[in-house]
Amino acid sequence: DWKMLSFINSLRSTLRSSNAVCMITFPPSVLSLPFCTRWQHLADTLLSVKALP
């Protein structure tokens, strides 16, 4: 999990210095709740989509 956060931080700094956009998607089951919260704090924009029952 820490390697993914490190990658996101590195990617974020690279994107800030360029005219690029990046969208990352993953199922919530991939990460633990504390790491999901950290990812949310790293995001400039967060979009959550849930399936309709």
Secondary structure as GFF3:
##gff-version 3
##sequence-region A 1 53
A	DSSP	alpha_helix	2	16	.	.	.	ID=ss1
A	DSSP	three_ten_helix	28	30	.	.	.	ID=ss2
A	DSSP	alpha_helix	33	42	.	.	.	ID=ss3
###
